[in-house]
Amino acid sequence: MFYLTAAIQCAMATATRLSDAPLEELIICPVCDATYQLDRPKAGERAICTRCHHVLIAPRYKAGMQIIAISVAVVVLIIAASLFPFLAISAAGRSNAVSILDAALSFTEGPMLVLALLTAALIIFVPLLRMMLTIYVLVPVVLDRPAARYAIRAFRLSEALKPWSMAEIFALGCAVALVKVAGLATVTFGPAFWMFGVLVVLVIFQDSYMCKWSVWNSLEHPKKR
């Protein structure tokens, strides 16, 4: 009973200390809602939630410029991969080459038009919009300029669109389809196939490399000039 009472008193004291702290000195885990007193780690260090082990803060040296470079590369790859041939299929003396945009918009009649537009949006336009929003938000921050107009809304929209950016799901679906089609026809990979493969890797790397807390902190508490 003594240990239980001591634990309760300790928890109450911690809660009281956190409730008295200013909001800018608190950080909440987005996964389990645990609240901590903010202790900013140095570059290369990480702040991890002790309850669910989610990474809360992971600042990296000159990460902003690297993320911008990745975003620009992804924008170029998305545009190029949408226009160049993705796959070429040959069977019974006939061959056909198709791009990602052609495949997404192959059903444009009747009720299938909505499905075609959603497919094109999820695998092309949403990832493209996310990268452009990232560039729009980070460029002024990296250059130590005032935040761009509506930068907070832009970054919030970018994060809201993340679950709907399904380039990785499209790549996985293509892999499953190719296993079945390979036995029926001759499949040749076009330039867009390799571009899309690199694109998916870069998107995953960018999402894992970005420290969202650092971005929010830079937008909400800009440096005084």
N, C-alpha and C positions, 0 to 999 in steps of 0.2 A: 504493500500500500504506500510505503514511503517513496519507493521509486516511481510509482504511478503519479503520486502527488507532485513530486519534483519535476517529472516530465511535463505535467500539465502547467505548472508554474513557469517552466522554461518556455513552453510554447506560448503562453499568455504574454510573457515578457517580450518574446520575439515579435508577436503580433502588435503589441503596443509600440515597440520601437519602429516597426515598419509603418504603422499608421501615423506616426509623428513625422516621418521623413517626407520631404517634398516629392512630388510625383516624378520630377525629372531625375531623382536619385533612386528610383525603383525600376525593376525590370520584371516582366511577367512571362513565364514560359508559355508559348502559343499552343503547346500540346497538352500539358496537364494543369495549366493555370497556377503553378507555384509562383510565389512572389519572393523576390530577393532584393537585398540592398545592392545597388549597382556598384560594381567594382570593375573598372575598365581594364581589360587585359592589354598587354603590349602587342605589337605586331608579331605575328607568328604564334601567339598564345591563344587559347580558347577558353571561353566561359561556358560550362556545361551544366545543365539542370541535374541536380543530385537525385531527383525523383524519377525522371523518365530518360535521362541521359541525352536529351535533345541539345544540340549546339545552339547556344543563345547568341554569343558574340564570337566572331572569328576574324579579327582584322588581319589584313595582309599588306605588306609593303607594296605601294604602287599598284594595288589591285584594281583601282578604278580605271586606269589607262588600259590595263590588260583586258578588263571586261568590255570596255568600249571597242577595243580592237576585235575581240571575239564577236561582238554584236554586229559590227560592220561586215565582218567576214560572213556571218550567218545571213545577213540581208542580201549580200551578193550571191551567195549560194542558193538561197531560196528563189530569187528571180531567175538565175541561170537554170536551176533544176526544173523550174516550171515550164521552161521553153524548149530545152533540149530533149531529145528522145530519152525515155526512161528504159524501155524494154523494146526489143524487136523479136517477134515470134514468127517462126517459119514452120509450115506444115503442109503436106500434100502439094508442094510446088508453089505455095502462096506465102507471102510474108507481109507483116504489118508492124510498123513502129508507132509507138504512142508515148506522149509526154505525160507528166503527172497532171497537168491542167486538163489535157484531153481526157484522161481516165476519170478525173473527178467530175467533169461536165459531160460525160458520155450519155447520161440519161437526162435529157432536158425537155421532155414532153410529158404533159399531164402532171399527176401528183409526184412523179419522180423528180421533177424540177427542184422541189424543196430539198429532197435528199441530196441531189447533186450540188446545190449551193451550200448546204451544210458541210458536205464532204470537202469541198474546195476551201471553205472557211476554216475548218478545223486543222487541215494539214498544210495550208499555205498562208492564208491571210491572217489568222490569229497569231501564229509564230512570227510572221513578218511584223505585225503591229506591236507585239511585245518587244522585239528587238529595237524597233524605231523609238518606242517609248523609253526604253532603257538608255539609248543614246541621248535622247532629248533631256532626260533627267540628269545623267551623270556628267555630261560634257561641262556644264558650268561648275559643277561641284569639283571636278578634277582640276579645272583651271583656276580655282579659287575666286570664282565670280559669283555674284548673287544668283540664287536659284532661279531657274526659268519660270516663266509665268505658268501657274497651275501645275507646278512640278509635283506637288504632293498628290494631287488628284491623278496625275499621269502615272506615278509610281504605284498608287493604290489600284488603278485600273490594270496595270501590268501584272500585279500580283493576283488580282481577281481572275484574270484570263489564263493564268498558269494551268489550272486543271483542264482547260479547254484547248490547250495547245497539244495536239495529238500526233505530232510528227513521228514520235517513237512508236505509237500504236500502229500507224500506217506502215512503218518499216517492218514491224513484226508480222502484220497481216500479209505483206508482200512476201516475206520469207516463207510463210506457211503455204501461200498460193503457189509459189515457185516450185515447192517440193512436189505438188500434185500435177502442175502443168509440165514439168520437165520430162515426165514419162510419155507425154502425148505429143509434144512438139519440141522443136529446137529453139531454145531461148538464148538471146544475146543481150548482154547488158550494155545499155547506152551510157553516154557521159553523165546524164542526169542521175543515174543509179549510184555512181560513185560520189557525185556531189551530195546527194541526199544522205548517203552513209556518213560522210564527213560532217554534214550539217547536224545530224542527230547527235553525234558525239560532242560537237561543240556546244549544242544547246544544253545537254546534260552537264557538261563541264562548267558552263557558265552559271547554271542554277546552283551547282554545288560550291562554286568558288565565291559567289557573291555573299558578302556579309550584309544582310538586310538591315540589321540594327545600325550599322555604320551609315548606311544610306539615309535611313530615317533620321538619325541624329544630325547628319549634315544638313538635311532639309529643314528640320524643325529648330535647330540651333546653329544657324550659319555663323561662320567666323566673322568677328568684327574687324573691319578694315581701318 
